[in-house]
Amino acid sequence: MGYADSKYAESVKLFDITNIKNTVLLLLFVLFSKQLRERVEYFDTMMLFYFLSVTWRIAFNDFGIFAARIATFFGIVEVILVPTLLLVCRQKLVTVLGIILYAFLTLYMNLYVKEGRFPYELAIF
């Protein structure tokens, strides 16, 4: 069995929940880029990597594993960029609650929404 016949050759849907999440975050970073550029030293470099991640995943959505793995490599800066949103919001409580909500939604999405993850169940339940 070759790669083309395996389950890894499946395409990623264009409106996949991960693509929507990444696009919304990218739009937020673009919206606040002026303020973040002044406060975060390597914001432009991290933004370039995140932009490459989002566009790579969308551009190569026909090659599922290829698109996702390379996009994950570029998208590692997301864990640094998301907390930088604290720097642009005046109401820190709202931003902290937003980041906590984002973390729980990402966890929920990875555990229950995404296809192919059902063999992994929580050990406590």
C-alpha positions in Angstrom: 0.0 0.0 0.0 1.4 3.4 -1.0 0.9 6.8 0.5 -1.8 7.7 -2.1 -3.9 4.7 -0.8 -3.5 5.4 2.9 -5.7 7.4 5.2 -2.9 10.0 5.4 -3.5 11.2 1.9 -6.9 12.6 2.7 -7.5 16.3 2.2 -8.1 18.9 4.9 -11.4 20.7 4.5 -11.1 24.3 3.5 -13.5 25.3 6.3 -12.0 23.0 8.9 -12.3 24.3 12.4 -8.5 24.7 12.7 -8.4 26.7 9.5 -11.2 29.0 10.8 -9.4 29.4 14.2 -6.1 30.2 12.6 -7.6 32.7 10.2 -9.4 34.5 13.0 -6.2 34.7 15.0 -4.3 35.9 12.0 -6.9 38.7 11.4 -6.6 39.7 15.1 -2.8 39.9 14.8 -3.1 42.0 11.6 -5.7 44.3 13.3 -3.4 44.9 16.3 -0.1 44.7 14.4 0.8 48.4 14.9 0.5 48.2 18.7 2.2 44.8 18.9 5.0 45.8 16.6 5.9 48.6 19.1 5.8 46.3 22.1 7.0 42.9 20.9 10.6 42.8 19.7 10.3 40.0 17.1 6.7 40.5 16.2 7.3 40.8 12.5 9.3 37.6 12.3 6.7 35.7 14.4 3.9 37.2 12.3 5.6 36.0 9.1 5.9 32.5 10.5 2.2 32.5 11.5 1.1 33.9 8.2 3.1 31.1 6.4 1.5 28.5 8.7 -2.1 29.7 7.8 -1.5 30.1 4.1 0.4 26.8 3.8 -2.4 24.8 5.5 -5.0 26.4 3.2 -2.9 26.2 0.0 -2.0 22.6 0.4 -5.3 21.4 1.9 -5.5 18.6 -0.7 -2.5 16.9 0.9 -3.7 16.5 4.4 -0.7 15.3 6.4 1.8 17.4 4.4 -0.3 20.6 4.9 -0.8 20.0 8.6 2.7 19.0 9.6 4.5 21.8 7.8 1.8 24.3 9.0 2.4 23.1 12.6 6.2 23.7 12.1 5.6 27.3 11.1 2.7 27.8 13.6 4.7 27.1 16.7 4.8 30.9 17.3 1.1 30.8 18.1 1.9 30.0 21.7 3.9 33.3 21.9 1.6 35.5 19.8 -1.7 34.7 21.6 -0.5 36.0 25.0 0.8 39.2 23.4 -2.8 40.2 22.9 -2.6 41.1 26.6 -0.5 44.0 25.6 -3.1 45.7 23.4 -6.2 45.4 25.6 -6.8 47.9 28.3 -9.1 45.6 30.3 -6.7 42.9 31.4 -9.4 40.7 32.9 -11.3 40.5 29.6 -8.2 39.5 27.7 -7.1 36.9 30.3 -10.6 35.4 30.2 -10.4 35.4 26.4 -7.1 33.5 26.5 -8.4 31.0 29.0 -11.5 30.5 26.9 -9.3 30.1 23.8 -7.2 27.4 25.7 -10.3 25.5 26.7 -11.9 25.7 23.3 -8.6 24.5 21.7 -8.5 21.6 24.2 -12.2 20.7 23.5 -11.6 20.9 19.8 -8.7 18.6 19.9 -10.3 16.1 22.1 -13.9 15.9 20.8 -14.4 17.8 17.5 -11.5 16.8 15.3 -11.9 13.6 13.4 -9.4 10.8 14.0 -8.8 11.5 17.7 -11.4 9.3 19.2 -9.1 6.5 20.1 -7.6 8.8 22.7 -9.8 9.1 25.7 -9.3 10.7 29.0 -8.0 8.2 31.6 -10.0 9.6 34.4 -13.4 8.9 32.8 
